[in-house]
Amino acid sequence: MIDATLLTNVILATVAAGTPLALAALGELTAERAGVLNLGVEGMMLMGAISGFMTTVATGMPVLGFLAAIVTGALMACIFAFITQHLLANQVATGLALTIFGTGLSAFMGEAYTGISLSGIAVLHIPGLSDIPVLGTILLSFDPLVYLSWLLAFALYWFLYHSKPGLTLRAVGESPEVAHALGYRVVRIRYLAVLFGGAMSGLGGAYLSLVYTPLWQEGMTAGRGWIALALVIFASWRPGWVLIGAYLFGFLTVFQYTGQAMGLNVPTDFLAMLPYLITIAALVFISADRTRVLMNTPMSLGKPFHASS
């Protein structure tokens, strides 16, 4: 029989490990639904992580740290949007450059903050309800950003499928030329989608440095920005599946520690690479179904748009 305490701890750790991925992936999903492929998620997450950490250390207020991370991520995304939407540069190359830029700049900015640790964010605790065995502990023992990620996933689903602005954004992602002919401002819509994606990437990075492991370490995202990009494909551009994919990766991340604690005789290096290996396998499996991929992929994804009139 599985120990209830161990099961509870694994679930809590899984959700915590998956939350930064969920935040970044939900933002990237929005940008891609508008037809913009931003490969700079890793760089934006790192910049969000260091800016949020620096602000929190300076002010002692994590809320300001999260706000700084959101603004920093949006500013990074604004650079990308200007280069790709106004200068019509290649989106893939620009995104890669943004990741390299963010990785280097965050390392430079964070050099003086290495080794400093914070107290983290208190989890939600409702007297009586949070003390209910197992169920109360699981549902009411997360930090506020976990609940925010759930709310964002639901809000994004409603926005994309049940609101006129969301349907317009999806139309821009499918055919910007037709949307422009109908009078919609394609570039402005894409700008807003990219800025939202950058803000969520910055918030996801700040979650790492302020909540998950409340300290700064160079390259602390450890490829999570790339995993967030993969999650969007895994989810077939649907918000609900983003959460499922994020928590799957979170569980695999936690498993490398719980597996050792359970006495599994498996090399630690194999357990460490398992989350990335499973991600690759999942993408290969999904890509094998060409019909499903074509039906869900925004038709103008990664393609530049220039208004002729």
VEXNU-381624 format. One line per field, with one value per atom (N, C-alpha, C): residue number from 1; atom name; x, y, z. Coordinates in steps of 0.02 Angstrom, whole numbers. Atoms other than C-alpha are relative to their C-alpha. Layout:
<pts>
num <- c(NUM; ...)
atomo <- c(CA; ...)
X <- c(X; ...)
Y <- c(Y; ...)
Z <- c(Z; ...)
</pts>
This chain:
<pts>
num <- c(1; 1; 1; 2; 2; 2; 3; 3; 3; 4; 4; 4; 5; 5; 5; 6; 6; 6; 7; 7; 7; 8; 8; 8; 9; 9; 9; 10; 10; 10; 11; 11; 11; 12; 12; 12; 13; 13; 13; 14; 14; 14; 15; 15; 15; 16; 16; 16; 17; 17; 17; 18; 18; 18; 19; 19; 19; 20; 20; 20; 21; 21; 21; 22; 22; 22; 23; 23; 23; 24; 24; 24; 25; 25; 25; 26; 26; 26; 27; 27; 27; 28; 28; 28; 29; 29; 29; 30; 30; 30; 31; 31; 31; 32; 32; 32; 33; 33; 33; 34; 34; 34; 35; 35; 35; 36; 36; 36; 37; 37; 37; 38; 38; 38; 39; 39; 39; 40; 40; 40; 41; 41; 41; 42; 42; 42; 43; 43; 43; 44; 44; 44; 45; 45; 45; 46; 46; 46; 47; 47; 47; 48; 48; 48; 49; 49; 49; 50; 50; 50; 51; 51; 51; 52; 52; 52; 53; 53; 53; 54; 54; 54; 55; 55; 55; 56; 56; 56; 57; 57; 57; 58; 58; 58; 59; 59; 59; 60; 60; 60; 61; 61; 61; 62; 62; 62; 63; 63; 63; 64; 64; 64; 65; 65; 65; 66; 66; 66; 67; 67; 67; 68; 68; 68; 69; 69; 69; 70; 70; 70; 71; 71; 71; 72; 72; 72; 73; 73; 73; 74; 74; 74; 75; 75; 75; 76; 76; 76; 77; 77; 77; 78; 78; 78; 79; 79; 79; 80; 80; 80; 81; 81; 81; 82; 82; 82; 83; 83; 83; 84; 84; 84; 85; 85; 85; 86; 86; 86; 87; 87; 87; 88; 88; 88; 89; 89; 89; 90; 90; 90; 91; 91; 91; 92; 92; 92; 93; 93; 93; 94; 94; 94; 95; 95; 95; 96; 96; 96; 97; 97; 97; 98; 98; 98; 99; 99; 99; 100; 100; 100; 101; 101; 101; 102; 102; 102; 103; 103; 103; 104; 104; 104; 105; 105; 105; 106; 106; 106; 107; 107; 107; 108; 108; 108; 109; 109; 109; 110; 110; 110; 111; 111; 111; 112; 112; 112; 113; 113; 113; 114; 114; 114; 115; 115; 115; 116; 116; 116; 117; 117; 117; 118; 118; 118; 119; 119; 119; 120; 120; 120; 121; 121; 121; 122; 122; 122; 123; 123; 123; 124; 124; 124; 125; 125; 125; 126; 126; 126; 127; 127; 127; 128; 128; 128; 129; 129; 129; 130; 130; 130; 131; 131; 131; 132; 132; 132; 133; 133; 133; 134; 134; 134; 135; 135; 135; 136; 136; 136; 137; 137; 137; 138; 138; 138; 139; 139; 139; 140; 140; 140; 141; 141; 141; 142; 142; 142; 143; 143; 143; 144; 144; 144; 145; 145; 145; 146; 146; 146; 147; 147; 147; 148; 148; 148; 149; 149; 149; 150; 150; 150; 151; 151; 151; 152; 152; 152; 153; 153; 153; 154; 154; 154; 155; 155; 155; 156; 156; 156; 157; 157; 157; 158; 158; 158; 159; 159; 159; 160; 160; 160; 161; 161; 161; 162; 162; 162; 163; 163; 163; 164; 164; 164; 165; 165; 165; 166; 166; 166; 167; 167; 167; 168; 168; 168; 169; 169; 169; 170; 170; 170; 171; 171; 171; 172; 172; 172; 173; 173; 173; 174; 174; 174; 175; 175; 175; 176; 176; 176; 177; 177; 177; 178; 178; 178; 179; 179; 179; 180; 180; 180; 181; 181; 181; 182; 182; 182; 183; 183; 183; 184; 184; 184; 185; 185; 185; 186; 186; 186; 187; 187; 187; 188; 188; 188; 189; 189; 189; 190; 190; 190; 191; 191; 191; 192; 192; 192; 193; 193; 193; 194; 194; 194; 195; 195; 195; 196; 196; 196; 197; 197; 197; 198; 198; 198; 199; 199; 199; 200; 200; 200; 201; 201; 201; 202; 202; 202; 203; 203; 203; 204; 204; 204; 205; 205; 205; 206; 206; 206; 207; 207; 207; 208; 208; 208; 209; 209; 209; 210; 210; 210; 211; 211; 211; 212; 212; 212; 213; 213; 213; 214; 214; 214; 215; 215; 215; 216; 216; 216; 217; 217; 217; 218; 218; 218; 219; 219; 219; 220; 220; 220; 221; 221; 221; 222; 222; 222; 223; 223; 223; 224; 224; 224; 225; 225; 225; 226; 226; 226; 227; 227; 227; 228; 228; 228; 229; 229; 229; 230; 230; 230; 231; 231; 231; 232; 232; 232; 233; 233; 233; 234; 234; 234; 235; 235; 235; 236; 236; 236; 237; 237; 237; 238; 238; 238; 239; 239; 239; 240; 240; 240; 241; 241; 241; 242; 242; 242; 243; 243; 243; 244; 244; 244; 245; 245; 245; 246; 246; 246; 247; 247; 247; 248; 248; 248; 249; 249; 249; 250; 250; 250; 251; 251; 251; 252; 252; 252; 253; 253; 253; 254; 254; 254; 255; 255; 255; 256; 256; 256; 257; 257; 257; 258; 258; 258; 259; 259; 259; 260; 260; 260; 261; 261; 261; 262; 262; 262; 263; 263; 263; 264; 264; 264; 265; 265; 265; 266; 266; 266; 267; 267; 267; 268; 268; 268; 269; 269; 269; 270; 270; 270; 271; 271; 271; 272; 272; 272; 273; 273; 273; 274; 274; 274; 275; 275; 275; 276; 276; 276; 277; 277; 277; 278; 278; 278; 279; 279; 279; 280; 280; 280; 281; 281; 281; 282; 282; 282; 283; 283; 283; 284; 284; 284; 285; 285; 285; 286; 286; 286; 287; 287; 287; 288; 288; 288; 289; 289; 289; 290; 290; 290; 291; 291; 291; 292; 292; 292; 293; 293; 293; 294; 294; 294; 295; 295; 295; 296; 296; 296; 297; 297; 297; 298; 298; 298; 299; 299; 299; 300; 300; 300; 301; 301; 301; 302; 302; 302; 303; 303; 303; 304; 304; 304; 305; 305; 305; 306; 306; 306; 307; 307; 307; 308; 308; 308; 309; 309; 309)
atomo <- c(N; CA; C; N; CA; C; N; CA; C; N; CA; C; N; CA; C; N; CA; C; N; CA; C; N; CA; C; N; CA; C; N; CA; C; N; CA; C; N; CA; C; N; CA; C; N; CA; C; N; CA; C; N; CA; C; N; CA; C; N; CA; C; N; CA; C; N; CA; C; N; CA; C; N; CA; C; N; CA; C; N; CA; C; N; CA; C; N; CA; C; N; CA; C; N; CA; C; N; CA; C; N; CA; C; N; CA; C; N; CA; C; N; CA; C; N; CA; C; N; CA; C; N; CA; C; N; CA; C; N; CA; C; N; CA; C; N; CA; C; N; CA; C; N; CA; C; N; CA; C; N; CA; C; N; CA; C; N; CA; C; N; CA; C; N; CA; C; N; CA; C; N; CA; C; N; CA; C; N; CA; C; N; CA; C; N; CA; C; N; CA; C; N; CA; C; N; CA; C; N; CA; C; N; CA; C; N; CA; C; N; CA; C; N; CA; C; N; CA; C; N; CA; C; N; CA; C; N; CA; C; N; CA; C; N; CA; C; N; CA; C; N; CA; C; N; CA; C; N; CA; C; N; CA; C; N; CA; C; N; CA; C; N; CA; C; N; CA; C; N; CA; C; N; CA; C; N; CA; C; N; CA; C; N; CA; C; N; CA; C; N; CA; C; N; CA; C; N; CA; C; N; CA; C; N; CA; C; N; CA; C; N; CA; C; N; CA; C; N; CA; C; N; CA; C; N; CA; C; N; CA; C; N; CA; C; N; CA; C; N; CA; C; N; CA; C; N; CA; C; N; CA; C; N; CA; C; N; CA; C; N; CA; C; N; CA; C; N; CA; C; N; CA; C; N; CA; C; N; CA; C; N; CA; C; N; CA; C; N; CA; C; N; CA; C; N; CA; C; N; CA; C; N; CA; C; N; CA; C; N; CA; C; N; CA; C; N; CA; C; N; CA; C; N; CA; C; N; CA; C; N; CA; C; N; CA; C; N; CA; C; N; CA; C; N; CA; C; N; CA; C; N; CA; C; N; CA; C; N; CA; C; N; CA; C; N; CA; C; N; CA; C; N; CA; C; N; CA; C; N; CA; C; N; CA; C; N; CA; C; N; CA; C; N; CA; C; N; CA; C; N; CA; C; N; CA; C; N; CA; C; N; CA; C; N; CA; C; N; CA; C; N; CA; C; N; CA; C; N; CA; C; N; CA; C; N; CA; C; N; CA; C; N; CA; C; N; CA; C; N; CA; C; N; CA; C; N; CA; C; N; CA; C; N; CA; C; N; CA; C; N; CA; C; N; CA; C; N; CA; C; N; CA; C; N; CA; C; N; CA; C; N; CA; C; N; CA; C; N; CA; C; N; CA; C; N; CA; C; N; CA; C; N; CA; C; N; CA; C; N; CA; C; N; CA; C; N; CA; C; N; CA; C; N; CA; C; N; CA; C; N; CA; C; N; CA; C; N; CA; C; N; CA; C; N; CA; C; N; CA; C; N; CA; C; N; CA; C; N; CA; C; N; CA; C; N; CA; C; N; CA; C; N; CA; C; N; CA; C; N; CA; C; N; CA; C; N; CA; C; N; CA; C; N; CA; C; N; CA; C; N; CA; C; N; CA; C; N; CA; C; N; CA; C; N; CA; C; N; CA; C; N; CA; C; N; CA; C; N; CA; C; N; CA; C; N; CA; C; N; CA; C; N; CA; C; N; CA; C; N; CA; C; N; CA; C; N; CA; C; N; CA; C; N; CA; C; N; CA; C; N; CA; C; N; CA; C; N; CA; C; N; CA; C; N; CA; C; N; CA; C; N; CA; C; N; CA; C; N; CA; C; N; CA; C; N; CA; C; N; CA; C; N; CA; C; N; CA; C; N; CA; C; N; CA; C; N; CA; C; N; CA; C; N; CA; C; N; CA; C; N; CA; C; N; CA; C; N; CA; C; N; CA; C; N; CA; C; N; CA; C; N; CA; C; N; CA; C; N; CA; C; N; CA; C; N; CA; C; N; CA; C; N; CA; C; N; CA; C; N; CA; C; N; CA; C; N; CA; C; N; CA; C; N; CA; C; N; CA; C; N; CA; C; N; CA; C; N; CA; C; N; CA; C; N; CA; C; N; CA; C; N; CA; C; N; CA; C; N; CA; C; N; CA; C; N; CA; C; N; CA; C; N; CA; C; N; CA; C; N; CA; C; N; CA; C; N; CA; C; N; CA; C; N; CA; C; N; CA; C; N; CA; C; N; CA; C; N; CA; C; N; CA; C; N; CA; C; N; CA; C; N; CA; C; N; CA; C; N; CA; C; N; CA; C; N; CA; C; N; CA; C; N; CA; C; N; CA; C; N; CA; C; N; CA; C; N; CA; C; N; CA; C; N; CA; C; N; CA; C; N; CA; C; N; CA; C; N; CA; C; N; CA; C; N; CA; C; N; CA; C)
X <- c(42; 0; 44; -39; 63; -12; 5; 99; -34; 39; -25; 43; -43; 107; 47; -44; 226; -39; 40; 86; -16; 15; 37; 61; -61; 217; 19; -16; 241; -45; 48; 84; 17; -17; 132; 64; -63; 309; -9; 13; 244; -32; 34; 129; 48; -48; 266; 51; -49; 390; -31; 33; 262; -26; 30; 198; 40; -35; 340; -6; 10; 321; -70; 68; 133; -7; 5; 150; 32; -35; 278; -34; 32; 188; -67; 63; 20; 12; -17; 102; 21; -23; 189; -58; 58; 27; -40; 36; -57; 34; -37; 81; -5; 2; 79; -70; 68; -110; -9; 2; -81; 46; -43; 42; 72; -69; 204; 36; -40; 337; 60; -53; 449; 42; -45; 595; 42; -39; 659; -26; 31; 560; 53; -53; 718; 33; -31; 798; -45; 48; 641; -11; 7; 622; 60; -59; 801; 1; 3; 779; -54; 51; 618; 24; -26; 706; 47; -49; 849; -31; 31; 745; -46; 43; 618; 40; -42; 755; 33; -33; 849; -49; 50; 690; -21; 21; 639; 55; -55; 812; 4; -5; 810; -58; 60; 633; -27; 29; 594; -73; 70; 427; -5; 5; 401; -51; 50; 248; 32; -36; 359; 48; -44; 479; -36; 40; 343; -20; 17; 288; 59; -61; 467; 14; -11; 481; -48; 50; 320; 19; -20; 379; 62; -62; 552; -14; 17; 480; -37; 37; 362; 47; -48; 506; 43; -37; 607; -42; 45; 457; -12; 10; 436; 57; -57; 611; -11; 14; 565; -55; 57; 399; 20; -21; 479; 42; -45; 612; -38; 35; 492; -62; 63; 333; 9; -13; 404; 58; -57; 573; -6; 15; 502; 59; -56; 655; -27; 19; 651; -14; 21; 558; 43; -41; 663; 67; -66; 829; -4; 7; 766; -13; 13; 699; 62; -63; 864; 47; -42; 956; -24; 28; 838; 19; -21; 877; 73; -71; 1064; 11; -6; 1046; -23; 27; 938; 44; -44; 1054; 62; -61; 1208; -13; 15; 1127; -20; 20; 1048; 59; -61; 1216; 40; -37; 1298; -34; 37; 1160; 0; 7; 1154; 65; -65; 1340; 7; -6; 1329; -52; 54; 1175; 6; -11; 1244; 15; -11; 1236; -50; 52; 1097; -64; 63; 940; -55; 59; 764; -42; 42; 630; -55; 52; 512; -68; 68; 323; -40; 41; 204; -56; 54; 78; -66; 67; -109; -20; 23; -177; -66; 65; -361; -15; 11; -388; -62; 55; -497; 0; 2; -504; 67; -66; -317; 23; -20; -305; -36; 34; -421; 52; -51; -314; -2; -12; -245; -33; 34; -379; 11; -11; -366; 72; -71; -178; 20; -18; -169; -29; 34; -295; 12; -4; -263; 68; -67; -76; 50; -44; -7; 11; -12; 67; -49; 50; -42; 10; -11; 42; -24; 29; -15; -73; 70; -195; -8; 1; -157; 9; -11; -93; -63; 63; -255; -51; 47; -357; 18; -22; -252; -17; 16; -277; -74; 71; -465; -19; 15; -469; 23; -26; -363; -44; 46; -477; -63; 60; -629; 14; -17; -541; 7; -13; -486; -61; 55; -647; -69; 67; -788; -3; 2; -744; 19; -15; -737; 74; -72; -560; 42; -37; -500; -9; 13; -582; 37; -37; -503; 74; -70; -332; 14; -8; -355; -5; 6; -410; 64; -64; -250; 52; -47; -152; -11; 16; -241; 13; -10; -242; 2; -4; -177; -23; 21; -213; -76; 73; -399; -21; 16; -404; 12; -15; -322; -52; 50; -445; -67; 62; -587; 5; -8; -516; 34; -34; -423; 73; -69; -255; 45; -36; -149; 63; -64; 17; -13; 14; -60; -22; 23; -147; 59; -58; 15; 46; -41; 109; -26; 29; -12; 8; -8; -4; 72; -70; 186; 19; -14; 193; -28; 29; 76; 44; -43; 186; 64; -61; 340; -12; 17; 255; -8; 9; 206; 66; -66; 381; 40; -34; 452; -28; 31; 327; 21; -23; 375; 72; -69; 558; 3; 0; 520; -25; 23; 427; 58; -58; 588; 45; -48; 695; -30; 32; 568; -40; 43; 464; 30; -20; 527; 68; -65; 710; 19; -8; 717; 72; -68; 891; 15; -20; 982; 60; -56; 1094; 1; -6; 1160; -28; 30; 1060; -48; 41; 938; -63; 58; 799; 14; -21; 898; -40; 36; 808; -75; 73; 633; -35; 31; 601; -11; 8; 628; -54; 54; 516; -68; 63; 381; -22; 16; 392; -26; 22; 376; -69; 65; 226; -57; 52; 130; -18; 13; 149; -33; 30; 112; -74; 69; -48; -43; 37; -98; -33; 21; -116; -66; 59; -251; 22; -23; -233; -4; 8; -300; 54; -51; -175; 69; -63; -35; 13; -7; -67; 17; -13; -70; 73; -70; 95; 50; -45; 175; 6; -2; 128; 31; -35; 188; 75; -71; 357; 21; -14; 348; 8; -4; 316; 65; -62; 463; 60; -53; 572; 5; 1; 518; 20; -12; 535; 75; -72; 724; 24; -17; 726; -39; 41; 582; 20; -22; 646; 59; -57; 809; -20; 23; 719; -37; 36; 614; 46; -49; 772; 7; -7; 764; 74; -70; 931; 9; -5; 938; 52; -50; 1086; -32; 27; 1056; 0; -3; 1109; -59; 58; 972; -64; 59; 840; -1; -3; 901; -19; 16; 883; -69; 64; 717; -53; 51; 604; 9; -13; 688; -8; 8; 691; -73; 72; 504; -31; 26; 471; 13; -18; 562; -43; 41; 470; -72; 69; 302; -8; 4; 339; 4; -5; 391; -67; 64; 230; -54; 51; 122; 11; -15; 211; -14; 15; 178; -70; 68; -5; -4; -5; 12; -67; 67; -176; -15; 13; -190; 42; -45; -40; -25; 22; -105; -66; 65; -279; 7; -6; -216; 51; -52; -65; -28; 20; -102; 33; -25; -83; 54; -49; 20; 57; -51; 135; 70; -68; 307; 7; -2; 260; -7; 5; 290; -62; 58; 147; 17; -11; 161; -65; 62; 6; 16; -13; 3; -35; 37; -120; -29)
Y <- c(-60; 0; 63; -61; 174; 43; -42; 282; 66; -60; 428; 62; -58; 551; 6; -2; 502; 21; -18; 515; 75; -71; 687; 42; -39; 749; -2; 6; 683; 45; -43; 771; 73; -70; 935; 19; -14; 925; 0; 4; 877; 65; -61; 1028; 59; -54; 1144; -1; 6; 1077; 17; -12; 1094; 70; -67; 1269; 49; -47; 1371; -19; 22; 1265; 19; -17; 1292; 74; -73; 1481; 20; -19; 1496; -29; 32; 1373; 32; -35; 1461; 65; -62; 1623; -13; 16; 1543; -26; 24; 1457; 59; -59; 1627; 32; -30; 1696; -43; 44; 1544; -3; -3; 1551; 61; -59; 1723; -7; 12; 1647; 19; -21; 1700; -54; 50; 1573; 34; -33; 1642; -53; 49; 1527; 31; -34; 1652; -12; 12; 1577; -11; 14; 1514; 65; -64; 1686; 45; -42; 1774; -27; 30; 1651; 18; -17; 1683; 73; -71; 1870; 14; -7; 1856; -25; 28; 1749; 48; -44; 1870; 68; -65; 2030; -7; 11; 1958; -10; 13; 1898; 64; -63; 2064; 47; -46; 2163; -23; 25; 2050; 9; -11; 2059; 74; -72; 2249; 27; -28; 2278; -44; 46; 2124; -16; 10; 2114; -44; 45; 1961; 22; -24; 2041; 46; -45; 2177; -40; 42; 2042; -33; 30; 1954; 53; -53; 2119; 19; -17; 2159; -54; 55; 1987; 3; -7; 2013; 55; -57; 2182; -16; 18; 2116; -49; 47; 1969; 34; -36; 2085; 44; -42; 2202; -42; 45; 2057; -21; 20; 2002; 58; -59; 2180; 7; -1; 2173; -50; 51; 2012; 21; -20; 2081; 55; -54; 2238; -26; 26; 2141; -44; 47; 2011; 29; -25; 2110; 65; -62; 2278; -8; 10; 2229; -64; 63; 2061; -48; 47; 1964; -70; 70; 1775; -13; 9; 1723; -52; 51; 1568; 28; -28; 1658; 53; -53; 1805; -30; 33; 1690; -31; 29; 1597; 54; -56; 1763; 27; -25; 1818; -46; 47; 1660; 9; -10; 1686; 66; -65; 1869; -3; 5; 1831; -42; 44; 1691; 38; -37; 1802; 58; -59; 1958; -19; 22; 1864; -23; 22; 1785; 60; -61; 1957; 37; -36; 2037; -37; 40; 1894; -19; 20; 1878; 17; -22; 1976; -32; 27; 1880; -76; 72; 1703; -15; 18; 1621; 30; -31; 1732; -42; 38; 1639; 40; -33; 1696; -50; 44; 1626; -34; 30; 1584; 31; -24; 1609; -48; 43; 1544; -32; 34; 1416; 22; -17; 1444; -49; 43; 1379; 28; -18; 1385; -44; 41; 1328; -44; 47; 1175; -37; 31; 1144; -28; 23; 1131; -60; 55; 1007; -65; 62; 880; -49; 47; 723; -10; 13; 699; 52; -44; 795; 73; -69; 955; 21; -15; 945; 10; -5; 920; 63; -54; 1050; 69; -64; 1186; 12; -9; 1180; 24; -27; 1264; 74; -72; 1436; 34; -35; 1571; -6; 2; 1557; -65; 62; 1377; 11; -13; 1432; 50; -48; 1577; -35; 37; 1455; -38; 34; 1356; 50; -52; 1516; 25; -23; 1572; -51; 51; 1406; 1; -3; 1417; 64; -64; 1602; 0; 1; 1571; -44; 43; 1428; 39; -39; 1540; 55; -55; 1683; -24; 24; 1580; -29; 37; 1484; 30; -26; 1588; 76; -73; 1771; 24; -27; 1879; 18; -13; 1944; -63; 63; 1765; -32; 27; 1708; 41; -43; 1858; -18; 20; 1809; -65; 64; 1632; 10; -14; 1701; 30; -29; 1803; -55; 55; 1645; -46; 43; 1551; 34; -36; 1682; 75; -71; 1856; 43; -39; 1913; 10; -4; 1873; 45; -42; 1951; 74; -69; 2108; 27; -21; 2115; 15; -12; 2109; 61; -61; 2262; -8; 11; 2183; 22; -23; 2256; -57; 62; 2102; 11; -12; 2175; 17; -18; 2251; -62; 60; 2087; -46; 43; 1991; 30; -33; 2119; -17; 13; 2097; -73; 71; 1907; -16; 11; 1909; 30; -32; 2031; -42; 43; 1919; -62; 58; 1770; 16; -19; 1863; 12; -12; 1918; -65; 64; 1739; -38; 32; 1676; 32; -34; 1808; -22; 23; 1755; -71; 69; 1573; -2; -3; 1618; 24; -24; 1716; -53; 54; 1566; -46; 42; 1468; 32; -33; 1597; 25; -27; 1655; -52; 49; 1499; -69; 70; 1334; -13; 1; 1359; 72; -73; 1532; 23; -25; 1579; 12; -11; 1635; -43; 40; 1520; 8; -9; 1550; -60; 53; 1451; -44; 41; 1394; -28; 29; 1363; -70; 67; 1212; -29; 24; 1201; 0; 0; 1228; 42; -40; 1361; -40; 44; 1232; -52; 48; 1109; 34; -37; 1244; 4; -1; 1260; -68; 67; 1072; -15; 12; 1072; 28; -30; 1186; -48; 49; 1057; -62; 58; 914; 12; -17; 1004; 14; -17; 1033; 68; -70; 1217; 8; -3; 1184; 11; -18; 1264; -56; 53; 1117; -52; 50; 997; 26; -29; 1118; -17; 17; 1091; -74; 71; 903; -16; 11; 905; 28; -30; 1022; -43; 42; 910; -68; 62; 756; 10; -15; 837; 11; -11; 893; -65; 65; 715; -35; 32; 650; 33; -35; 785; -22; 20; 736; -73; 72; 551; -16; 13; 565; 3; -2; 603; -52; 49; 495; -71; 66; 349; -24; 18; 352; -14; 9; 369; -66; 63; 216; -60; 54; 116; -29; 25; 99; -1; 8; 35; 23; -30; 154; 56; -53; 267; 70; -68; 447; 40; -37; 514; -18; 21; 412; 33; -31; 478; 75; -71; 656; 16; -14; 641; -25; 30; 548; 50; -48; 704; 23; -24; 764; -56; 57; 590; -14; 11; 567; 55; -56; 740; -11; 13; 694; -57; 57; 527; 21; -23; 614; 41; -41; 738; -43; 46; 598; -36; 35; 504; 45; -47; 658; 18; -20; 707; -56; 55; 534; 5; -10; 581; 66; -61; 706; 36; -31; 736; 42; -37; 786; 62; -58; 901; 55; -50; 988; 32; -26; 1008; 51; -43; 1094; 55; -51; 1193; 63; -62; 1377; 5; 5; 1389; 51; -52; 1550; 1; 1; 1497; 10; -14; 1572; 39; -35; 1661; 75; -72; 1848; 27; -32; 1964; 73; -69; 2126; 26; -29; 2232; 38; -32; 2282; 66; -64; 2422; 17)
Z <- c(0; 0; 0; 4; -44; 62; -59; 107; -18; 16; 112; 4; -7; 171; -60; 58; 31; -63; 58; -99; 1; -6; -34; -18; 13; -38; -74; 71; -215; -42; 37; -277; 9; -13; -194; -38; 34; -264; -76; 72; -437; -26; 21; -448; 4; -6; -385; -56; 54; -514; -68; 64; -654; -9; 5; -614; -43; 44; -694; -73; 68; -850; -25; 20; -852; -15; 10; -835; -66; 62; -975; -61; 58; -1089; -17; 14; -1070; -36; 36; -1123; -71; 67; -1271; -43; 37; -1321; -29; 24; -1334; -59; 55; -1444; -63; 59; -1557; -30; 27; -1572; -45; 43; -1648; -60; 58; -1771; 10; -14; -1685; 38; -33; -1639; 33; -38; -1502; 37; -31; -1460; 56; -52; -1332; 70; -66; -1186; 54; -49; -1099; 23; -17; -1105; 40; -37; -1045; 70; -66; -901; 44; -38; -846; 20; -17; -854; 52; -51; -756; 68; -62; -627; 35; -32; -597; 19; -17; -604; 60; -58; -483; 63; -58; -367; 24; -19; -370; 34; -29; -335; 69; -65; -192; 52; -47; -112; 20; -13; -128; 41; -33; -64; 56; -49; 39; -13; 18; -52; -62; 58; -164; -52; 48; -243; -51; 45; -315; -44; 39; -371; -58; 53; -469; -52; 47; -546; -43; 38; -596; -52; 47; -677; -58; 53; -774; -49; 43; -838; -40; 36; -882; -56; 52; -977; -58; 52; -1071; -41; 37; -1116; -46; 43; -1182; -61; 54; -1284; -48; 42; -1347; -51; 45; -1421; -57; 50; -1509; -47; 41; -1570; -49; 45; -1642; -58; 52; -1736; -50; 45; -1806; -33; 28; -1833; -39; 37; -1891; -50; 45; -1963; -41; 36; -2023; -2; -5; -1966; 12; -10; -1958; 74; -69; -1801; 36; -31; -1767; 20; -14; -1779; 55; -51; -1675; 68; -63; -1540; 30; -23; -1529; 26; -22; -1516; 66; -63; -1378; 59; -53; -1278; 17; -13; -1298; 37; -33; -1249; 72; -67; -1098; 46; -40; -1040; 22; -17; -1047; 46; -40; -975; 71; -67; -830; 41; -35; -787; 24; -18; -787; 58; -52; -682; 66; -60; -559; 33; -28; -526; 74; -70; -363; 46; -41; -304; 10; -9; -314; 73; -70; -144; 48; -43; -75; -5; -1; -23; 32; -27; 18; 39; -41; 133; -40; 41; -10; 15; -7; -16; 41; -43; 115; -41; 34; 56; 30; -24; 71; 56; -55; 236; 27; -27; 283; 60; -61; 463; -7; 4; 469; -66; 66; 281; -20; 19; 254; 41; -44; 397; -14; 18; 316; -29; 23; 289; -76; 71; 113; -45; 47; 15; 17; -20; 116; -8; 7; 117; -73; 70; -70; -33; 35; -127; 30; -34; 1; 32; -28; 30; -53; 52; -126; 12; -2; -146; -47; 42; -228; -75; 73; -398; -31; 26; -417; -18; 13; -402; -58; 55; -519; -67; 63; -651; -20; 16; -639; -27; 22; -655; -70; 66; -804; -54; 50; -893; -17; 13; -871; -37; 32; -919; -72; 69; -1073; -44; 38; -1127; -18; 14; -1110; -50; 44; -1197; -72; 68; -1348; -34; 31; -1375; 12; -17; -1301; 2; 2; -1328; -70; 66; -1483; -9; 8; -1450; -8; 6; -1427; -69; 67; -1589; -52; 45; -1675; 0; -6; -1608; -37; 35; -1673; -76; 72; -1842; -27; 20; -1850; -7; 3; -1815; -59; 57; -1953; -67; 63; -2090; 14; -13; -2052; -58; 58; -2229; 0; -3; -2212; 58; -58; -2038; -16; 18; -2106; -49; 48; -2251; 33; -37; -2124; 46; -39; -2037; 67; -64; -1891; -5; -2; -1841; 21; -12; -1858; 41; -35; -1799; 73; -69; -1643; 40; -34; -1599; 15; -11; -1622; 53; -52; -1517; 69; -65; -1373; 21; -16; -1384; 19; -15; -1385; 68; -65; -1238; 57; -51; -1139; 10; -4; -1180; 38; -36; -1120; 73; -70; -960; 38; -34; -919; 6; -5; -958; 57; -55; -840; 67; -62; -706; 16; -10; -731; 26; -24; -708; 72; -69; -550; 48; -44; -481; 19; -15; -494; 53; -45; -404; 65; -60; -275; 39; -32; -237; -1; 7; -305; 32; -33; -259; 12; -12; -178; 7; 5; -232; -74; 70; -389; -16; 25; -488; -76; 72; -663; -38; 40; -791; 38; -44; -658; -34; 35; -784; -27; 20; -844; -58; 59; -1011; 5; -8; -943; -53; 53; -1074; -63; 58; -1211; 13; -17; -1120; -6; 6; -1112; -73; 71; -1301; -23; 18; -1318; 27; -30; -1201; -42; 43; -1319; -56; 53; -1457; 30; -34; -1336; 14; -17; -1286; -60; 61; -1467; 5; -7; -1424; 39; -43; -1292; 72; -67; -1119; 52; -50; -1018; -4; 9; -1091; 17; -22; -1053; 74; -71; -867; 9; -6; -890; -19; 20; -984; 49; -49; -858; 63; -60; -713; -14; 18; -807; 4; -4; -826; 72; -71; -645; 38; -34; -588; -17; 20; -689; 33; -35; -611; 72; -71; -436; 7; -4; -476; 7; -5; -490; 72; -72; -303; 39; -37; -241; -20; 21; -344; 40; -40; -252; 72; -68; -86; 9; -2; -129; -10; 6; -158; -69; 68; -347; -20; 19; -411; -72; 66; -559; 3; -1; -603; 5; -10; -548; -64; 63; -718; -45; 40; -802; 26; -29; -681; -15; 13; -711; -72; 70; -900; -19; 16; -890; -21; 22; -898; -71; 67; -1056; -52; 45; -1133; -14; 8; -1102; -42; 40; -1176; -74; 70; -1336; -28; 22; -1345; -12; 8; -1321; -64; 61; -1461; -62; 57; -1578; -11; 4; -1538; -29; 24; -1566; -73; 69; -1727; -50; 45; -1798; -29; 24; -1814; -38; 40; -1956; -4; 5; -1969; 61; -62; -1787; 4; -2; -1800; -46; 49; -1956; 21; -20; -1883; 57; -59; -1725; -6; 7; -1783; -33; 34; -1820; -69; 68; -2008; -16; 15; -2006; 51; -53; -1863; -28; 21; -1888; -65; 64; -2049; 10; -8; -2064; -35; 32; -2108; -14; 20; -2205; -32; 27; -2233; -64; 64; -2416; -7; 5; -2385; 68)
</pts>
